Amino acid sequence: MKSSKNTHITSITPLETTSPENVYAQIKEIKRNLDELLSNGTSIPFQIDIVISHLQAAEKMVTEDPSIAWFEIVKAKIALHEGSSISLLELAQADARVLRQELYKVWHELNEVQRQYRHVNTTNAADWLTWGEKSLEGNAPEKSHVMYCIMRARYSLAKAQEFSDWDKYGYLAILLESSYLIGLPLAILAYSRFANIPTINIMTSMMLQVPFYVFVWGFLGGISWSIYSAAYWSKHRLFDRHYFSWYLAHPWVSAVLGSAVTLIAMGGLTSLGAFNPNNQPGTSLLALISFVSGFSTNTLWKLLDTSVRKIFNVKKSARNVHEKAHDEFLIQEGDN
């Protein structure tokens, strides 16, 4: 690490008293050092926003409680010192010792988050750091792999702090899916009474060459998966509110996909000559196929996409190639 980057940080004098005048002087000195640091054209410390937030808190507390302002200034100094990170170019040219120091720095950030916010799930970030440490083992460390793990660890840690405040969206998604679950049979019963049509006739009526109950069971499969997914991520405090639109649309997509898979199954079973879709075993089998298809929509989408690309000899997009490589990497690291 270049010593020039720490010149202004180490020049900060220690705090001797907690009088308002002394605290004000220390705040001005840190601000002056920050200005000099930013004007030198060196890389900006990655924790500069934390330093500024502590300085702002210190300024607010100077007149009310100088001792609290003193602690805020100390936190700003610590954040400024820890934020003096080396550049990516320096990391790529560094030895294993420097890379290990960078990993330890992220471990420290993770521990700080755990101490201050116990509800933040730091498991994913810890996994990436562990994988990065494994890449440093041996005589030939994989530098690019370590750098990637450090980047992903910091990203996972930042997202985990963001997700920890979004639990209510997970509960809202569960409430939405529960309303689907309750509203669907009520809507069918209401239509049956309004149109004076027996419910059994509605469920067995044909729609797009498949019985209506097939759509219903695919819809129920999508609801089941959505409730499970929302509960799982909310439980782990990693629910992403940006997926809320996915929870809104997923049961409807599951109904269509479940019906399409069931239509394929009906064609195959009927061609064998021993399948009757109108008797009890036949309807139960079709309902089960639709439910499982609706529940496993993600897997079926990937299978369908792969099959279509093979049939029409379509090359995979860069996005799909990247996603596949990333998934394979996670599986490999998990096995190790």
C-alpha positions as CSV (number, residue, x, y, z in Angstrom):
1,M,0.0,0.0,0.0
2,K,1.4,3.4,-0.9
3,S,2.4,5.5,2.0
4,S,1.3,8.7,0.3
5,K,-2.4,7.8,0.8
6,N,-2.0,7.7,4.6
7,T,-0.1,11.0,4.9
8,H,-3.1,13.2,5.7
9,I,-4.8,10.5,7.8
10,T,-1.9,10.1,10.3
11,S,-1.5,13.9,10.6
12,I,-4.8,14.2,12.6
13,T,-3.8,15.2,16.1
14,P,-5.3,13.2,19.1
15,L,-8.3,14.5,20.9
16,E,-7.1,15.9,24.3
17,T,-10.3,17.4,25.7
18,T,-14.0,17.3,24.9
19,S,-14.7,21.0,25.2
20,P,-16.9,22.5,22.4
21,E,-14.0,24.6,21.2
22,N,-11.6,21.7,20.9
23,V,-14.2,19.5,19.2
24,Y,-14.9,22.2,16.7
25,A,-11.2,22.5,16.0
26,Q,-10.9,18.8,15.5
27,I,-13.9,18.8,13.1
28,K,-12.3,21.6,11.0
29,E,-9.0,19.7,11.0
30,I,-10.5,16.6,9.6
31,K,-12.4,18.6,7.0
32,R,-9.2,20.2,6.0
33,N,-7.5,16.9,5.7
34,L,-10.3,15.5,3.6
35,D,-10.1,18.5,1.2
36,E,-6.3,17.9,0.8
37,L,-6.9,14.2,0.3
38,L,-9.5,14.7,-2.4
39,S,-7.5,17.4,-4.1
40,N,-4.4,15.3,-4.5
41,G,-6.0,13.1,-7.2
42,T,-5.6,9.9,-5.3
43,S,-8.3,7.3,-5.0
44,I,-11.2,8.3,-2.8
45,P,-11.6,6.1,0.4
46,F,-14.5,3.8,0.0
47,Q,-15.9,4.7,3.4
48,I,-15.9,8.5,2.8
49,D,-19.7,8.6,3.2
50,I,-19.4,7.1,6.6
51,V,-16.7,9.6,7.6
52,I,-19.0,12.5,6.5
53,S,-22.0,11.1,8.4
54,H,-20.0,10.9,11.6
55,L,-18.7,14.4,11.1
56,Q,-22.3,15.7,10.6
57,A,-23.4,13.9,13.8
58,A,-20.5,15.4,15.7
59,E,-21.4,18.9,14.5
60,K,-25.0,18.4,15.7
61,M,-23.9,17.2,19.1
62,V,-21.1,19.8,19.8
63,T,-23.3,22.2,21.8
64,E,-25.7,19.6,23.3
65,D,-23.2,17.0,24.4
66,P,-19.5,17.5,23.5
67,S,-18.6,14.0,24.8
68,I,-20.9,12.3,22.3
69,A,-19.5,14.6,19.6
70,W,-16.0,13.4,20.7
71,F,-16.9,9.8,20.1
72,E,-18.4,10.6,16.7
73,I,-15.1,12.2,15.7
74,V,-13.2,9.1,16.8
75,K,-15.6,7.0,14.7
76,A,-14.9,9.3,11.7
77,K,-11.1,8.9,12.2
78,I,-11.4,5.1,12.3
79,A,-13.6,5.0,9.2
80,L,-11.2,7.3,7.4
81,H,-8.3,5.1,8.3
82,E,-10.0,1.9,7.3
83,G,-11.3,3.4,4.1
84,S,-7.8,4.0,2.7
85,S,-8.2,1.1,0.3
86,I,-5.8,0.3,-2.4
87,S,-7.0,0.4,-6.0
88,L,-8.0,-2.6,-8.1
89,L,-4.8,-2.2,-10.1
90,E,-2.7,-2.4,-7.0
91,L,-4.7,-5.4,-5.8
92,A,-4.0,-7.2,-9.1
93,Q,-0.3,-6.5,-8.7
94,A,-0.2,-7.2,-5.0
95,D,1.0,-10.3,-3.3
96,A,-1.1,-12.7,-1.1
97,R,-0.3,-10.7,2.0
98,V,-2.0,-7.5,0.7
99,L,-5.0,-9.5,-0.6
100,R,-5.4,-11.2,2.7
101,Q,-5.3,-7.8,4.4
102,E,-8.1,-6.6,2.2
103,L,-10.1,-9.7,3.1
104,Y,-9.5,-9.0,6.8
105,K,-10.7,-5.5,6.2
106,V,-14.0,-6.7,4.8
107,W,-14.3,-9.2,7.7
108,H,-13.9,-6.3,10.0
109,E,-16.7,-4.4,8.2
110,L,-18.9,-7.5,8.5
111,N,-18.2,-7.8,12.3
112,E,-19.1,-4.1,12.7
113,V,-22.4,-4.6,11.0
114,Q,-23.2,-7.6,13.2
115,R,-22.4,-5.6,16.3
116,Q,-24.5,-2.6,15.4
117,Y,-27.3,-4.3,13.5
118,R,-27.9,-7.8,14.8
119,H,-30.9,-8.3,12.5
120,V,-28.8,-8.0,9.3
121,N,-28.1,-11.4,7.7
122,T,-24.4,-11.5,6.8
123,T,-24.2,-15.1,5.8
124,N,-23.8,-14.5,2.1
125,A,-21.0,-12.0,2.6
126,A,-19.2,-14.4,5.0
127,D,-19.5,-17.2,2.4
128,W,-17.8,-15.0,-0.2
129,L,-15.0,-14.1,2.2
130,T,-14.5,-17.7,3.0
131,W,-14.2,-18.6,-0.6
132,G,-11.8,-15.8,-1.1
133,E,-9.6,-17.1,1.7
134,K,-9.6,-20.6,0.1
135,S,-8.3,-19.0,-3.1
136,L,-5.3,-17.7,-1.3
137,E,-4.2,-21.1,-0.1
138,G,-1.3,-22.8,-1.9
139,N,1.7,-21.5,-3.7
140,A,-0.2,-19.9,-6.6
141,P,-3.1,-17.8,-5.2
142,E,-5.9,-17.0,-7.7
143,K,-5.7,-13.2,-7.5
144,S,-8.6,-12.5,-9.8
145,H,-10.8,-14.9,-7.9
146,V,-9.9,-13.3,-4.6
147,M,-10.7,-9.8,-6.0
148,Y,-14.0,-11.1,-7.3
149,C,-14.9,-12.6,-3.9
150,I,-14.0,-9.3,-2.1
151,M,-16.3,-7.4,-4.5
152,R,-19.1,-9.8,-4.0
153,A,-18.7,-9.9,-0.3
154,R,-19.0,-6.1,-0.1
155,Y,-22.0,-6.2,-2.4
156,S,-23.7,-8.9,-0.4
157,L,-23.1,-7.0,2.9
158,A,-24.5,-3.8,1.5
159,K,-27.6,-5.5,0.1
160,A,-28.1,-7.4,3.3
161,Q,-28.3,-4.1,5.2
162,E,-30.7,-2.8,2.7
163,F,-32.9,-6.0,2.7
164,S,-33.1,-6.0,6.5
165,D,-35.5,-3.1,6.4
166,W,-37.8,-4.7,3.8
167,D,-39.4,-7.4,5.8
168,K,-42.8,-5.8,5.5
169,Y,-42.7,-6.2,1.8
170,G,-42.3,-10.0,2.3
171,Y,-45.3,-10.0,4.6
172,L,-47.2,-8.0,2.0
173,A,-46.3,-10.5,-0.7
174,I,-47.6,-13.3,1.6
175,L,-50.8,-11.3,2.1
176,L,-51.2,-10.8,-1.6
177,E,-50.7,-14.6,-2.4
178,S,-53.2,-15.4,0.4
179,S,-55.7,-13.1,-1.1
180,Y,-55.2,-15.0,-4.4
181,L,-55.7,-18.3,-2.6
182,I,-58.9,-17.2,-0.9
183,G,-60.3,-15.1,-3.7
184,L,-60.0,-17.7,-6.5
185,P,-62.5,-20.2,-5.1
186,L,-64.8,-17.4,-4.0
187,A,-64.8,-15.9,-7.5
188,I,-65.6,-19.3,-9.0
189,L,-68.5,-19.8,-6.5
190,A,-69.8,-16.3,-7.1
191,Y,-69.7,-16.8,-10.9
192,S,-71.5,-20.1,-10.5
193,R,-74.3,-18.5,-8.5
194,F,-74.5,-15.5,-10.8
195,A,-74.6,-17.5,-14.0
196,N,-76.6,-20.3,-12.5
197,I,-74.1,-22.8,-13.7
198,P,-73.0,-25.8,-11.5
199,T,-69.4,-25.5,-10.3
200,I,-68.5,-28.9,-11.7
201,N,-69.5,-27.7,-15.1
202,I,-67.4,-24.6,-14.8
203,M,-64.3,-26.5,-13.7
204,T,-64.6,-29.1,-16.5
205,S,-65.4,-26.6,-19.2
206,M,-62.7,-26.5,-22.0
207,M,-60.5,-23.4,-22.4
208,L,-57.8,-23.4,-25.1
209,Q,-58.2,-27.2,-25.5
210,V,-57.6,-27.9,-21.8
211,P,-60.2,-28.2,-18.9
212,F,-60.5,-25.0,-16.8
213,Y,-59.5,-26.8,-13.6
214,V,-56.1,-27.3,-15.2
215,F,-55.6,-23.5,-15.2
216,V,-56.8,-23.4,-11.6
217,W,-54.4,-26.0,-10.4
218,G,-51.5,-24.3,-12.2
219,F,-52.5,-21.1,-10.5
220,L,-52.6,-22.8,-7.1
221,G,-49.1,-24.2,-7.8
222,G,-47.8,-20.7,-8.5
223,I,-49.4,-19.4,-5.3
224,S,-47.8,-22.2,-3.2
225,W,-44.4,-21.4,-4.5
226,S,-44.8,-17.7,-4.0
227,I,-45.9,-18.1,-0.4
228,Y,-43.0,-20.4,0.2
229,S,-40.5,-18.1,-1.4
230,A,-41.7,-15.0,0.3
231,A,-41.7,-16.7,3.7
232,Y,-38.3,-18.2,3.1
233,W,-36.6,-14.9,2.2
234,S,-38.5,-13.0,4.9
235,K,-37.4,-15.5,7.5
236,H,-33.7,-15.0,6.4
237,R,-34.2,-11.2,6.3
238,L,-33.2,-11.1,2.7
239,F,-36.5,-10.3,0.9
240,D,-35.9,-8.0,-2.0
241,R,-38.8,-5.6,-2.6
242,H,-37.9,-5.2,-6.3
243,Y,-39.2,-8.8,-6.8
244,F,-42.7,-7.7,-5.6
245,S,-44.0,-7.4,-9.2
246,W,-42.8,-11.0,-9.7
247,Y,-45.0,-12.2,-6.8
248,L,-47.9,-10.2,-8.4
249,A,-47.5,-11.9,-11.8
250,H,-46.1,-15.3,-10.9
251,P,-49.4,-17.2,-10.2
252,W,-50.8,-16.1,-13.6
253,V,-47.7,-17.2,-15.4
254,S,-47.9,-20.5,-13.5
255,A,-51.4,-21.0,-14.7
256,V,-50.5,-20.6,-18.3
257,L,-47.3,-22.7,-18.1
258,G,-49.1,-25.4,-16.1
259,S,-51.8,-25.6,-18.8
260,A,-49.2,-25.7,-21.6
261,V,-47.3,-28.6,-19.9
262,T,-50.6,-30.4,-19.2
263,L,-51.6,-30.0,-22.9
264,I,-48.4,-31.6,-23.9
265,A,-49.0,-34.4,-21.4
266,M,-52.5,-34.9,-22.6
267,G,-51.3,-35.3,-26.2
268,G,-48.7,-37.9,-25.2
269,L,-51.0,-39.9,-22.9
270,T,-53.9,-39.8,-25.4
271,S,-51.7,-41.1,-28.2
272,L,-51.1,-44.2,-26.1
273,G,-54.8,-44.9,-26.2
274,A,-55.2,-45.9,-22.6
275,F,-55.8,-42.5,-21.1
276,N,-59.2,-40.9,-20.4
277,P,-59.0,-37.3,-19.2
278,N,-62.7,-37.3,-18.1
279,N,-62.6,-40.0,-15.4
280,Q,-61.3,-39.5,-11.8
281,P,-57.8,-40.9,-12.3
282,G,-57.4,-38.8,-15.5
283,T,-58.5,-35.5,-14.0
284,S,-56.4,-36.2,-10.9
285,L,-53.3,-36.8,-13.0
286,L,-53.8,-33.7,-15.1
287,A,-54.4,-31.6,-12.0
288,L,-51.2,-32.9,-10.4
289,I,-49.2,-32.2,-13.6
290,S,-50.5,-28.6,-13.7
291,F,-49.9,-28.0,-10.0
292,V,-46.3,-29.3,-10.1
293,S,-45.6,-27.3,-13.3
294,G,-47.0,-24.1,-11.7
295,F,-44.9,-24.8,-8.6
296,S,-41.7,-25.4,-10.6
297,T,-42.1,-22.5,-13.0
298,N,-38.5,-21.3,-12.8
299,T,-37.1,-24.8,-13.6
300,L,-39.6,-25.3,-16.5
301,W,-38.8,-21.9,-18.0
302,K,-35.1,-22.8,-18.1
303,L,-35.8,-26.2,-19.6
304,L,-38.2,-24.7,-22.2
305,D,-35.7,-22.0,-23.1
306,T,-32.9,-24.5,-23.6
307,S,-35.1,-26.8,-25.6
308,V,-36.3,-24.1,-28.0
309,R,-32.7,-22.8,-28.5
310,K,-31.6,-26.3,-29.4
311,I,-34.5,-26.9,-31.8
312,F,-33.9,-23.6,-33.6
313,N,-30.1,-23.6,-33.2
314,V,-30.1,-20.3,-31.4
315,K,-26.9,-19.2,-29.7
316,K,-27.2,-18.3,-26.0
317,S,-27.2,-14.7,-25.1
318,A,-24.4,-13.1,-23.1
319,R,-26.8,-12.8,-20.2
320,N,-27.6,-16.5,-20.2
321,V,-23.9,-17.5,-20.5
322,H,-23.0,-15.2,-17.6
323,E,-25.9,-16.6,-15.4
324,K,-24.9,-20.2,-16.2
325,A,-21.2,-19.5,-15.4
326,H,-22.2,-17.8,-12.1
327,D,-24.5,-20.7,-11.1
328,E,-21.8,-23.3,-11.9
329,F,-19.3,-21.3,-9.8
330,L,-21.6,-21.2,-6.8
331,I,-22.2,-24.9,-7.1
332,Q,-18.5,-25.6,-7.3
333,E,-17.7,-23.4,-4.3
334,G,-20.6,-24.9,-2.3
335,D,-19.2,-28.4,-2.9
336,N,-15.7,-27.4,-1.8
